Amino acid sequence: MAFDGRERLRDLRREFHRYPEPGWREYRTTGRIVDELERIGVDEIAVGREALASDARMAVPDAEELEPWFERARGAGVRSDVLERTADGHTGVVAVVEQGEGPSVGLRVDMDGISLRESDEPGHRPADEGFRSEHDGYMHACGHDAHVAIGLGAVEAIKASEFAGTFTVFFQPAEEISGGGKAMAEGGYLDGVEYLLAVHIGLNNPTGTVIAGVEKPLAMAHLTVTFEGASAHAGKAPNEGANAMQAMATAVQNAYAIPRHADGMTRVNFGRVDGGTASNVIAEEITLEGEVRGETTALMEYVRTELERVLYAAAEMHDCDVTPRMISESPRVDSDPELRDLVSSVAKRVPGVDTVLPSAEFGVSEDVTYLMDRVQSEGGLASYLLVGTDHPTNHHTPTFDVDEASLGIGVSVLADAAVELSRRHP
């Protein structure tokens, strides 16, 4: 079907773009999604704690980080009932449409922004046309604003279609910090889902291109590492200290020397370090933030185990203590060929699509794999598809933007795939 609500999609996408919220702080976004779902008219809306397993959340910020975003949403007029259900970092929504007998089809879209100041330079369309981020230091630089609009459009399209069955949309929080996928997978609404679709726009694929299912997402784990030593005067008595800075430096150097693995690609990186007090003080505490990745879940576990060995050895060498903490993680799960084939056949008939590729290697990580794994483990099929969009600069850059023509394409591909699944259902 050719989706005819393109102007509405554009307006929604721009509204979400103006108010990005980071992981587990998407209070305003959650409220706005609920408003739209009620306008459309769905059979069930689960919000916050109702939509996810609270104890399965990962990378949840502390109360001091959550509270300002909660109060900002309250000040913006988000309904009290929504705020009550999302308090303490319980964002996210599940929408259910029941349309008779047929398959149970799920769709997952993510909703969080990232920590990045959006460009205000002339030539950046959101700045030129008045929908640049109003939350300074945060922006939708990966397209999740478009994903939310596509998810809402898909609900509306399914409601107006001949789809027969149950259609469930998971508006997932905290993807950028890999914190929300597991919680939503264990929230109960994925039980019984026979087919799961997930979508991402862009990723260097132009408008008009659809990739029916990705392969080889990397398994990943984010971690923080704290080295604790003892301070001392760096000039008078350096021997009396236990230098956490030296322990950290030793660990980082040796982490990058972890042997590669014959079974496939592995990655390790430390991207942030914090600690120390002054140039003349032996550092007492240093914290590192890093990640490990692997071509398979087993390979990720290999490099994580080796990294922990390096960390403990570095701490012992410099008479320090070390505490590694896993913040979030996600497994590798591939799209199912049978569902990819169906998406391919449907996408070829969608207006505006000129190139359909059955699959492509993903090469990065995504916690949608928790949802995919749960569906597959219960005998269902899952596919993570890409809808191309022209973007002037790469994802996660201050001038990222999308071609809004891709929004309608995304809705049509997803809704048509759901309809086709219902037609083929025995």
Helices and strands as residue ranges (DSSP letters): H 6-18, H 27-40, E 44-47, G 48-50, G 54-56, H 63-75, H 80-86, E 93-99, E 104-110, E 114-115, H 125-128, E 138-139, H 144-159, E 165-172, H 181-185, E 195-201, E 209-211, E 214-215, E 219-228, G 238-240, H 244-255, E 266-275, E 285-294, H 297-317, E 321-330, H 337-347, E 355-357, E 360-361, H 369-377, E 381-387, H 405-424
